[in-house]
Amino acid sequence: MLRLRENGRSTWMWLLLGIIVAMLGVRYVYADNIDTSSTTSSITTSTTANSSSASSSPIVGATSSAIAWPTEFAQWTQGEKRGVFSSNPYGYMVDSNNLISESKDGNNIYLKFNLIAFGSWDKSQTKFYILSKTNDQYSGKDLNSDNVTINKVTSYFRSALWEVKVNIPEDSGDEFQLCMYDNSSTGFHETNGVADDSTYKYMLISPVIGWHQISVTRTNVSREYYVGESSNLTFSSPAVQGDSIITVNNNFFKNASTVVVGAQTVDSNVLKTSYTIYSDAEAIENQIEGLLPLNNDDYGLRATMTYNLPSAPQKTEFFYGGLRNIVLDDTNLSKTTVNTKDYLYGKYVDTIISDIGSNLTYTWYYATSDNESSLKEVGKDFSDTKNSTGILGSDWMSFPESSSFLKYVATQNSENKKVYLMMKIRFGGDLKALTNPILVQIQTPTLKVPDKIDFGNIPVKNIYNGGNFESLTKNDDNLSVSIPSVSKNAWQVSASTEETGNNSIAKLNGQLNIFGKNLTTTPVEVVSVDEAGKTVNLPLNAKVTFKGYHNPLAAGTSFTEDINWNLSPKTTVSASE
């Protein structure tokens, strides 16, 4: 302890070397009774959110090399407007009317915020510092005053609301605190509510601000699915200045969405900025193309939402709508029932009700590719459909065995037309939300074979004497089989010949061979496909064998034979049969 005397007054200074002194006191806030007795500048070396503080070597010339930087973030200094003629504690203002925000101008990124300070604070010599954290390592740097601009917003009783704009260096870590030190007569003192809780003296300290590492929390984007009327997103970062706050890479969804700043708060010393995204269901209720799932496994349209934060743009992948395509195999339609519950995202109903409320009703609509914008009610055109309208969460639309709607889809698909399905959700008659539109597909196994297998001109003597001959079109003689991805069967291709009178190859004592198997009028299995969703392409390896013929043949006579192909499900016979 060192006692100095100056003009008959005693000034006490504490030089603490590694000793933490507990400071206990009661918060008295006299916003503009300034303590002018302090003559030494100091900054603490560590801090906690409780009542302990410590000081280190004085700042010399306001350079960071003279500062013993803290090893953890400090409790932020909160300002408060109590009234024009009231005592207003100094500090950062954080609320819906005083946002800490970020903007970019060229290569420079600026942080803008409001704070309460002395009425003539612009005449002070405040020093600005950044305390950064990256990978749990702390470091600091001082900021040149040229990087800071301040403007008075509103004057109060000897204090004022100030707007501050700071050029933040790119290398400011994953997150940081912006610190201001001022022990001058117009600075920050305990009588202004600064450090009267025994934290850092003479300092205004910002909340922890995310910079290059941002955390994101969501509602109604649970498991990255966005369903319902709105969604809330919260970022551990400043707000974004400008109109392009959040963008979506899907134009239809983007045009139907509005982004509103929800709130800005400080949670456990960390700055949090929240936004609400509202979707206008009416803007896209008749839109099909552009909102369909990209594949049959996705519950909705895959999209990317970007939070356009200059320091660290945040991309969030999500699925809009919650409904996946209905894909069926046509071989069992007469025995197939379909419940739409099986095609909705598992938490769809709970999420919708949480977002909008209960007592919601639904109606299912369909359209075809030749008139996408004309959506019609499923139940009105296909009366055997169950619960095409109902109470959300209590009822589920389903198609029975031999469904007239599914037969309609199969017919449309066979004509290369698409059929779409969509659910609309209402409250009291008002449209509130939609599923994404989906495709309803009835998949059919396909078999493709050559129209003609050509063996060319064969000398008569080779037919008389016998011989083996390959097809002249062997490079094009291929068989292709496609099995639906939803098929539950193994499949087989069988082939047989059909004699065509006296000019058939069989009449010449000839034998057709495909895939190494001799063809007769009795069907024989030539290909087996056991995997659903698979397309098989195989060469026929077609050959004809003559075993010798002893009747007269006229030159130039053509001989043909028809091959009957059949693609069918394999039947499994149990041991008991």
C-alpha positions, 0 to 999 in steps of 0.5 A: 500500500502506498500513500501519496499527499497532494494539495492536502488531500490523501489519494490511496492507490493499491498496487496488487501483484497477483493478489485478488481483493474482494470488493463489497459494496452497495450499488448507488447510482448518481449518473453524473456525479463524477469522481475526479480524484483518480490519477492512475489508469489500470485494467484488471487481469481477470474477472468473474461475474461475481464480486471479485476484481483485480488490477495489473500494470498501468496502461502506458500510451494506450498500447496493447503490449502494456496490458495484461489481457484477461484470460476469460470474458468479463460480465458485460456492462448494461446501460439503462434509460430511466428517464430524461431527468433520472439517473441513467446507468452507463453501459451498452443498450441492448433491446428491440430499439437498440440493436447491436448490428453489423454492416459491411462497406467495401472490405471493412466490417462495422459494428454499430450500437448505442450506449449511455455515457456522459453528455459530453463524452465526445470530448473524452479520450476513451481507449478502445480494446478488443478481447478475442477468443479463438479455440479457448485461447484469449488475446487482445488488441487496442483499436485506433481512435480513427476506427471509431465514430460517435454521434449523440442521439438523445440528451438526458440530464447530464448523460446522453444516448450515443451511437457508436460505430467501430471498424472491427478487424477481420482477425478478431477471433471466433468471438470477442468483447469490445471494451472501452476504458475511460477514467477521465472526468467524463469517463466511466465511474462507479457513481455512473453505475460502472463497476459498482458491482466490483467488476472492471473499473472505468470500463464499459464492456460489451456482451460476448459477440460471435464473430467467426463462430456463430451458434444457431438455434431454431424453432419449427425447423426441428431436425432441419424441417420447416413446416407451419406458418413461421420459424424462429432463428436465433444467432449468437451474433449482431443483427444484420443491417440492410434489407437482405438479412436472410435469403433462401435459394428457392425463389418460390419460397423466398417470394412467399416469405418475410423476415422480421427482427424478433428481439435482441437479448443477452443470454448468459453474457452472450449476445443473441439476435432472433428473427422470425420468418413468416410464410405466406401460404396463399402466395404458393398454394397453387405452385407445384413445380419448384416446390417438389421434393428432389428425390423420393426420400426427402420429406419436403423441398431441400433448400438453403437459408443464408443469414447474410452476416458480413463477418460469417455468413451462416447457411442452414439446410432445411426441408420445406413442407414435410411431405415425401413422394408417394411411389407405388408398385402397380403389381399389387394395387388391388391389395394395397392401402395407402395412409398419408400419415406414412408419408408425412414428417414424423413431428409434422402435426405436433410442429404445426399445432405448436406453431399455429394452434389447435382446432385445425382442419385439412383438405387434400388436393390433386392436380395433373401436369397438363394443368398444374394450377388447377387443384381439385379436392380429392374427395369430391372426384374420388369418393372411395377415398377416406378422410380427404378432409378432417381434423389435423392430428385426429384424421388421416387421408387414406386410399383403400384397396383398388383405390379409384384415385390410384387407378387414375394415377396409374392411367395418367402415368401410362400416358406420361402425365404426372399427378400431384398431391398437396394438403392445405391447413386452415383455421376457421376457414382461413388458410394457414399452412401447406405441405409441399406438393408431391408426386404420386407415382405408380411405377411399372416394371419395364422390359425392352428387347430388340424388334429384330434379331438378324442372322443374315444370309445363310448358305443352303449347304450350311442348313443341309449340313448343319452349323452354328451362326451368330446374329449379325446384329449382336452388338445391338441385341440387348435386353433391358429390365427396370424394376421399381424401387418400391417393388417387394418382389423378385422378377424373372424374364421368360422367353418362348418361340412361336412357330410361324408355319412352314417358314419357321426356323424350327421347320428347318430343324433349327434351334434358337438359343438366347442367354445360352438357353434353347428356346421352345414353345414352352416358356423358359426363364432366361433372366432373374432380377432380385433387387428392387430399384435396379435396371439390368442391361444384358446382351442376348448372345443370340445364336441359331443352330441347324442340325441338318435338313434334307428337303429341297429349299428355294434360294432367297427363302426367308425363315422367321420365328417369333419370340414371346417375352414375359416379365413377371414376379417370381413366385415362392413356393413354401416347403409345405406345398 
